[in-house]
Amino acid sequence: PDITHVEKALRSLELLVVQDIFPTETTALAHVVLPGVSFAEKDGTFTSTDRRVQRVRKAIEPIGESRPDWQIICDLARAMGASGFDYSSPAQIFDEIASLVPIYGGISYERIAQEGIQWPCRTKDDPSTVFLHKDTFAKGLGTFKAIEYKAPAELPDKDYPFILITGRDGFHYHTGSMTRRSVSLTKQLNHCYVEVNPADARQYRIKKGDLIRLISRRGAIEVKARITDVVSRGSVFVPFHFAEAAANVLTNPAVDPVVKIPEYKVCAVRIEKVS
């Protein structure tokens, strides 16, 4: 949640090795970059969020010096003296997974050659489990627990009177390392913005397209304004896809005391119109 802290920590490392398919802000800090391959350049499987294990097949040979992830990991492991990394194919690795993970036990490349299988599939005779909890939960009835409300670690005050909300824009994904390379997607959106409620915009004399500086206790970014009642008065929204105006420069590194989730969705900021 604190990108400034992360960058400082990475810069302090004696050796930073990064494996990726595109240059990113992190590869720019790396001493060694290991070029991985895209989905189109490798064989293997994907397991989707509906638990469906399905094959992915290489369409083209790896470009340049890029290599499949499993080959890079195996070579690194062997170079460091590890044993058990003498795999010859992704199929062999998957067979090992199936032998060790009971819910994958009945899945093999042969069984998913034409159509995927949804886990759990414990034996070679098990069918695909389309509905995980069709009649009842595995543990019986669901358990509901009441908890006391806990306020965010940082709330608006006179110095930082707005709540900053960060999130996704429909045209991009995460840091944009892939989607911002798409001509069709960047044609729709290729710059960061801040959504401001019309009442707040009138108070601060902000118009659509004005350059706005957002400031928190941790840093500042400059973005163009969008005026919309999608956000409530006293709140502003910024997408997190743009390294040149990184939302996580602003966000609070505080975490939930129980599950340790960072408070990405709420921190205090102030807004200034850039002259």
Secondary structure, 3 states (H helix, E strand, C coil): CCHHHHHHHHHCCCCCEEEECCCCCCHHHCCEEEECCCHHHCCEEEECCCCEEEEECCCCCCCCCCCCHHHHHHHHHHHCCCCCCCCCCHHHHHHHHHHHCHHHCCCCCCCCCCCCEECCCCCCCCCCCCCCCCCCECCECCCCCCCCCCCCCCCCCCCCCEEEEEECCCCCCCCCCCHHHCHHHHHHCCCCEEEECHHHHHHCCCCCCCEEEEECCCCEEEEEEEECCCCCCCEEEEECCCHHHCHHHCCCCCECCCCCCECCCCEEEEEEECC
